[in-house]
Amino acid sequence: MSDIPILKIGDCLLVSIQVDMHDRLAMALQDDLTHRIVTDRARGVMIDISALEIVDSFIGRMLNNIAAMSRVLDAVTVVVGMRPAVAITLVELGLALTGVRTALNVDKGLAMIRDLIDSPEHTNARRER
Amino acid sequence: MLVESDETMPLRTSDDVVRVRQAVRNRAVGAGFSLVDQTKIVTAASEVARNTVDYGGGGTLKIEVLRDGVRRGVRLTFSDQGPGIADISKAMTDGYTTGGGLGLGLSGSKRLSNEFSIKSSPGQGTVVTLARWK
């Protein structure tokens, strides 16, 4: 268990990372979130990183993994609130986070999750199962 | 070039990696780095510090604040007595990893630094030095 709270809002899970994470904590959060997507039948996951002063390759990999795992579990993940200095550094580091959807803030992130869940493509895919 | 201050800290666990990030941040702020420059050197420090812990079996980090005329910089020296790196040019390639990572640690932290060097040979440990100037 990580000590980072995972809040349930309707069919979405919200995580706000407020601490400088060591690697084991990042792995624990990844495991916790994956389990909660299933137990809470979540359709969307929003990860707020506005308090993070850096995103290195380990945290970047965690964000990529969470996005990939939630996709397999039929949920969408949006990362919100990345600081400009973090974005500049990430790109120079060589980490493009290509598998991760991002939004500027929590409002835009929730709207993006709504759009994605309600999109015909996503709805059809669910109906066929 | 003048070394204004230096400190050495242990690097054994992933908690030490977090402490290194905070110490490097403090020194970069003290040297008058912009927010982007702070973020770059702290991120580079995090990458190399993780390598020291995960591949080097732990070691130390020396943080130095430098002055060269009107320029100020921060130099980081990571030392371990681990197994060493057999093929440094391979280790510096984007995407090359012997662990489970993304293989961006060394190549990425070089891009985030103004100066970067590695000294290593099998059985002799590894010393990575990087510096960023304001």
Interface residues (C-beta under 8 A of the other chain):
Chain A: D20 M21 H22 D23 R24 E53 I54 V55 D56 S57 F58 G60 R61 R83 P84 A85 V86 I88 T89 E92 L93 G94 L95
Chain B: T13 S14 D15 V17 V18 R21 Q22 R25 L35 V36 Q38 T39 K40 V42 T43 S46 E47 R50 D94 G101 L102 L104 G105 S107 G108 S109 R111 L112
